Amino acid sequence: MPEYQLRRLAARWIGWTPVRIWGMVPVERLRRSLARAGVWDSGPWTGQAPVEPGAVLLLLGDHVYDDSLVDALAHSPDTALVRGDGRTVAVNVPRQRADEVAQAMAAGEEPPADLTRRKGSELVDAAVLRQRGRSVPLVMPVSAELRTAVEDRLFMAACPGITDAISKYIWPLPAQWITRACVSLGLSANAVTLVTLALTIIAAALFHAGWLWAGLAVALAMALLDSVDGALARVTLSTSQLGGALDHAIDFAHPPLWWWAWWVGCGGGDGGGGGDGGALVVMVAGWVFLRAEEMLFRWRFHVDLHLWRRFDSLFRLVTARRNVILTILTVGLAFGHPLAGFRVAAAWMLLCLTIHAIRILQAARLVQKGGVPGSWLED
């Protein structure tokens, strides 16, 4: 739908429920989704035809919708969104037909058959869904009995699908508990991000002082909260440019600071560390080059490196990012050889840099042969 037509699209919801999902009633969640999609929120349907010009987006106010669904439906004129059991839960219709369709939806009846009926998976790009670890976009009715199930589904949908093994398999459960506590306490995602910043500095200070176990405990707490702030922002639909920028800045800057502090704290800088100065260079410079390789791949081939082939997504589980390096350092410290663990981490960093470089060359060769690198999730 052209942008000028989208601006003429008005949204109205039909019915509502007082049950709160992640601290908000579904209607409030819906209004935030509409704002993100750039759709004019004109309030509840009052039983008579809307006076707005253009098309009308009608949605059931006792449901939760994936953001991507609201946006996709806004760009799909004369379309009815149906959930898994076949019931219509939202429609995009011309203003002249809005009263007729709204009355049918309010009565639990199906709207006119001439509308294009589509499931969520037919409206939203399947590759985007699989990248997030999902097969279908979320659209669910809300009730007191279903509250926990809906919140669980929303939280899992907020977790990244392609990430490291720690974030994928270990953090989700404790992160969900903490996210629920933050909602109960009224804490924002930006507040959690500021806590992660404080923990980042504390961990670096503890590493530098040689209190490695204490530093690891704080670093792991920071890593866990780093999963919480993003999930909290997404389940409450409260993401912001400022919060995103601060989170990305912390994510990029703190690993090399930690690796240098660890090297100092376990004696790498006391003159008896042998070749560990080289390991430090590899760890610090390697982190920068690792991110540079990922950025280069995305810029040159218009696809994320970790989404190109199934191998790349699997390798992302163990790529030399923060959580994987922390795991290696923890194992080395547990065996009483923190510097040896640091050397192993440096070797793994070099191997990951090499593998990424090879993947860049392979993609470039594919382009030279007339191919186009794309995500395996689109297959």
ROKETOR-349006 format. One record per residue (C-alpha): residue number from 1; residue in three letters; x, y, z. Coordinates in steps of 0.25 Angstrom, whole numbers, m for minus. Layout:
<nodes>
 num residu  east north    up
 NUM    ALA     X     Y     Z
...
</nodes>
This chain:
<nodes>
 num residu  east north    up
   1    MET     0     0     0
   2    PRO     6    14    m4
   3    GLU    10    22     8
   4    TYR    m1    33     5
   5    GLN   m12    22     6
   6    LEU    m6    16    19
   7    ARG    m7    30    25
   8    ARG   m22    30    22
   9    LEU   m24    16    29
  10    ALA   m31    17    42
  11    ALA   m32     6    53
  12    ARG   m43     3    62
  13    TRP   m44    m9    72
  14    ILE   m56   m17    75
  15    GLY   m58   m21    90
  16    TRP   m47   m22   101
  17    THR   m43   m30   113
  18    PRO   m37   m24   126
  19    VAL   m27   m36   127
  20    ARG   m13   m30   127
  21    ILE    m2   m37   119
  22    TRP    12   m32   123
  23    GLY     6   m21   130
  24    MET    m4   m16   119
  25    VAL   m18   m19   115
  26    PRO   m18   m24   100
  27    VAL   m24   m11    95
  28    GLU   m12    m3   101
  29    ARG    m3   m13    94
  30    LEU   m11   m11    81
  31    ARG   m10     4    81
  32    ARG     5     3    83
  33    SER     6    m7    71
  34    LEU    m3     3    63
  35    ALA     6    15    66
  36    ARG    18     6    62
  37    ALA    11     3    49
  38    GLY     8    18    46
  39    VAL    m7    15    46
  40    TRP   m17    25    52
  41    ASP   m23    20    65
  42    SER   m37    25    65
  43    GLY   m42    18    77
  44    PRO   m53     7    80
  45    TRP   m64     3    70
  46    THR   m76     9    75
  47    GLY   m87     2    67
  48    GLN   m88    11    56
  49    ALA   m80    14    43
  50    PRO   m67    21    45
  51    VAL   m66    35    39
  52    GLU   m51    34    35
  53    PRO   m48    35    21
  54    GLY   m40    23    14
  55    ALA   m39     9    19
  56    VAL   m42     4    33
  57    LEU   m34    m6    41
  58    LEU   m43   m14    50
  59    LEU   m37   m23    61
  60    LEU   m43   m31    73
  61    GLY   m39   m23    86
  62    ASP   m38   m36    94
  63    HIS   m26   m42    86
  64    VAL   m11   m40    85
  65    TYR    m5   m38    72
  66    ASP    10   m39    67
  67    ASP    15   m25    63
  68    SER    18   m31    49
  69    LEU     4   m35    47
  70    VAL    m2   m22    50
  71    ASP     8   m15    40
  72    ALA     6   m26    30
  73    LEU    m9   m25    30
  74    ALA    m9   m10    29
  75    HIS    m2   m12    16
  76    SER   m12   m22    11
  77    PRO   m26   m16     7
  78    ASP   m38   m24     6
  79    THR   m32   m35    15
  80    ALA   m37   m43    27
  81    LEU   m27   m48    37
  82    VAL   m31   m62    42
  83    ARG   m25   m69    54
  84    GLY   m22   m84    54
  85    ASP   m36   m89    57
  86    GLY   m41   m81    45
  87    ARG   m48   m69    53
  88    THR   m46   m55    47
  89    VAL   m39   m46    57
  90    ALA   m36   m34    49
  91    VAL   m39   m28    35
  92    ASN   m35   m17    26
  93    VAL   m47   m12    19
  94    PRO   m52     1    12
  95    ARG   m59    11    21
  96    GLN   m72     8    14
  97    ARG   m72    m6    18
  98    ALA   m66    m4    32
  99    ASP   m80    m4    39
 100    GLU   m85   m17    33
 101    VAL   m72   m24    36
 102    ALA   m70   m19    50
 103    GLN   m85   m23    53
 104    ALA   m81   m37    48
 105    MET   m68   m38    56
 106    ALA   m75   m33    69
 107    ALA   m86   m43    68
 108    GLY   m75   m54    66
 109    GLU   m79   m56    52
 110    GLU   m70   m57    40
 111    PRO   m69   m45    31
 112    PRO   m73   m45    16
 113    ALA   m67   m56     8
 114    ASP   m62   m47    m3
 115    LEU   m50   m42     6
 116    THR   m37   m49     4
 117    ARG   m35   m58    16
 118    ARG   m21   m60    20
 119    LYS   m14   m67    32
 120    GLY    m3   m59    39
 121    SER     8   m68    33
 122    GLU     3   m64    19
 123    LEU     4   m49    23
 124    VAL    18   m49    30
 125    ASP    31   m52    23
 126    ALA    34   m67    27
 127    ALA    49   m64    27
 128    VAL    47   m53    37
 129    LEU    39   m62    46
 130    ARG    49   m73    45
 131    GLN    60   m64    49
 132    ARG    53   m61    62
 133    GLY    51   m76    64
 134    ARG    37   m76    61
 135    SER    28   m83    50
 136    VAL    16   m74    51
 137    PRO    13   m60    56
 138    LEU     6   m58    69
 139    VAL    m9   m56    70
 140    MET   m16   m61    82
 141    PRO   m29   m58    90
 142    VAL   m27   m53   104
 143    SER   m34   m58   117
 144    ALA   m31   m60   131
 145    GLU   m29   m75   128
 146    LEU   m19   m72   117
 147    ARG   m12   m61   123
 148    THR     1   m69   126
 149    ALA     1   m76   113
 150    VAL     0   m63   105
 151    GLU    11   m57   113
 152    ASP    20   m69   111
 153    ARG    17   m68    96
 154    LEU    20   m53    96
 155    PHE    33   m55   103
 156    MET    38   m66    95
 157    ALA    35   m58    83
 158    ALA    43   m47    88
 159    CYS    56   m56    90
 160    PRO    65   m56    78
 161    GLY    65   m69    70
 162    ILE    79   m68    64
 163    THR    89   m66    76
 164    ASP    99   m73    85
 165    ALA    96   m85    92
 166    ILE    96   m79   106
 167    SER    86   m68   101
 168    LYS    78   m79    94
 169    TYR    77   m90   104
 170    ILE    81   m85   118
 171    TRP    77   m70   119
 172    PRO    62   m71   115
 173    LEU    56   m77   128
 174    PRO    63   m68   138
 175    ALA    62   m56   128
 176    GLN    47   m58   128
 177    TRP    46   m58   143
 178    ILE    54   m45   144
 179    THR    46   m39   133
 180    ARG    33   m42   140
 181    ALA    39   m36   153
 182    CYS    43   m23   145
 183    VAL    28   m22   140
 184    SER    23   m24   154
 185    LEU    32   m13   160
 186    GLY    30    m3   148
 187    LEU    44    m4   143
 188    SER    47     1   129
 189    ALA    56    m6   119
 190    ASN    65     6   119
 191    ALA    66     5   134
 192    VAL    71    m9   133
 193    THR    81    m5   122
 194    LEU    87     5   132
 195    VAL    88    m6   142
 196    THR    96   m14   132
 197    LEU   105    m3   129
 198    ALA   108    m2   144
 199    LEU   111   m17   145
 200    THR   120   m16   133
 201    ILE   129    m6   140
 202    ILE   129   m14   153
 203    ALA   132   m27   146
 204    ALA   144   m20   139
 205    ALA   149   m14   152
 206    LEU   148   m28   159
 207    PHE   155   m35   147
 208    HIS   166   m24   148
 209    ALA   168   m26   163
 210    GLY   170   m41   161
 211    TRP   157   m45   168
 212    LEU   153   m53   156
 213    TRP   142   m62   162
 214    ALA   135   m50   167
 215    GLY   137   m43   154
 216    LEU   131   m55   147
 217    ALA   119   m55   155
 218    VAL   116   m40   152
 219    ALA   119   m42   138
 220    LEU   109   m54   137
 221    ALA    99   m45   144
 222    MET   101   m34   134
 223    ALA   100   m44   122
 224    LEU    87   m49   128
 225    LEU    82   m35   129
 226    ASP    86   m32   115
 227    SER    76   m42   111
 228    VAL    65   m36   120
 229    ASP    66   m22   115
 230    GLY    63   m26   101
 231    ALA    52   m36   104
 232    LEU    46   m26   114
 233    ALA    45   m15   103
 234    ARG    39   m24    93
 235    VAL    28   m31   102
 236    THR    24   m17   107
 237    LEU    26   m11    93
 238    SER    34     0    99
 239    THR    47     0    90
 240    SER    53    13    88
 241    GLN    65    18    79
 242    LEU    72    23    91
 243    GLY    71    10    99
 244    GLY    75     2    86
 245    ALA    87    11    84
 246    LEU    92    10    98
 247    ASP    90    m5    98
 248    HIS    98    m7    85
 249    ALA   109     3    90
 250    ILE   110    m6   103
 251    ASP   110   m19    95
 252    PHE   121   m14    86
 253    ALA   130    m7    96
 254    HIS   130   m16   108
 255    PRO   136   m29   103
 256    PRO   150   m24   100
 257    LEU   150   m16   113
 258    TRP   147   m29   120
 259    TRP   158   m37   113
 260    TRP   169   m27   116
 261    ALA   164   m26   131
 262    TRP   165   m41   131
 263    TRP   179   m42   125
 264    VAL   184   m32   135
 265    GLY   176   m38   147
 266    CYS   182   m52   145
 267    GLY   196   m47   143
 268    GLY   198   m46   128
 269    GLY   204   m32   130
 270    ASP   214   m35   141
 271    GLY   225   m39   132
 272    GLY   224   m54   134
 273    GLY   213   m56   125
 274    GLY   221   m61   113
 275    GLY   214   m59   100
 276    ASP   201   m55   106
 277    GLY   203   m40   101
 278    GLY   200   m46    87
 279    ALA   188   m53    93
 280    LEU   183   m40    98
 281    VAL   185   m33    84
 282    VAL   177   m45    78
 283    MET   166   m44    88
 284    VAL   164   m29    87
 285    ALA   167   m27    72
 286    GLY   160   m40    69
 287    TRP   147   m35    75
 288    VAL   147   m22    66
 289    PHE   151   m30    54
 290    LEU   140   m41    57
 291    ARG   129   m30    57
 292    ALA   135   m23    45
 293    GLU   134   m37    37
 294    GLU   120   m38    41
 295    MET   117   m23    37
 296    LEU   125   m25    24
 297    PHE   117   m38    20
 298    ARG   103   m31    23
 299    TRP   107   m18    15
 300    ARG   113   m26     3
 301    PHE   103   m37     2
 302    HIS    91   m31     8
 303    VAL    89   m43    17
 304    ASP    94   m46    32
 305    LEU   106   m55    32
 306    HIS    99   m64    42
 307    LEU    87   m66    33
 308    TRP    94   m69    20
 309    ARG    94   m84    22
 310    ARG    90   m94    32
 311    PHE   105   m96    36
 312    ASP   106   m81    39
 313    SER    94   m81    48
 314    LEU    99   m93    56
 315    PHE   113   m87    57
 316    ARG   107   m75    63
 317    LEU   104   m84    75
 318    VAL   119   m84    78
 319    THR   125   m72    71
 320    ALA   135   m65    79
 321    ARG   125   m55    85
 322    ARG   124   m50    99
 323    ASN   117   m62   105
 324    VAL   125   m73    98
 325    ILE   138   m66   103
 326    LEU   133   m65   117
 327    THR   130   m80   117
 328    ILE   144   m83   112
 329    LEU   150   m74   123
 330    THR   142   m80   134
 331    VAL   146   m94   130
 332    GLY   161   m89   130
 333    LEU   159   m83   144
 334    ALA   152   m95   149
 335    PHE   164  m103   146
 336    GLY   173   m93   153
 337    HIS   179   m87   140
 338    PRO   173   m74   136
 339    LEU   184   m70   127
 340    ALA   183   m84   119
 341    GLY   168   m81   118
 342    PHE   171   m68   112
 343    ARG   181   m74   102
 344    VAL   170   m84    98
 345    ALA   160   m73    96
 346    ALA   170   m65    88
 347    ALA   172   m78    79
 348    TRP   157   m79    77
 349    MET   156   m64    74
 350    LEU   166   m66    63
 351    LEU   159   m79    57
 352    CYS   146   m71    57
 353    LEU   152   m60    50
 354    THR   158   m69    40
 355    ILE   145   m77    37
 356    HIS   137   m64    35
 357    ALA   148   m59    26
 358    ILE   146   m72    18
 359    ARG   131   m70    17
 360    ILE   133   m56    12
 361    LEU   142   m61     1
 362    GLN   132   m72    m2
 363    ALA   120   m62    m3
 364    ALA   129   m53   m12
 365    ARG   132   m65   m21
 366    LEU   117   m68   m22
 367    VAL   114   m54   m26
 368    GLN   125   m55   m37
 369    LYS   118   m67   m43
 370    GLY   105   m59   m44
 371    GLY    99   m65   m31
 372    VAL    92   m57   m20
 373    PRO    95   m60    m5
 374    GLY    82   m61     2
 375    SER    77   m67    16
 376    TRP    75   m82    17
 377    LEU    63   m78    25
 378    GLU    56   m74    12
 379    ASP    57   m88     6
</nodes>
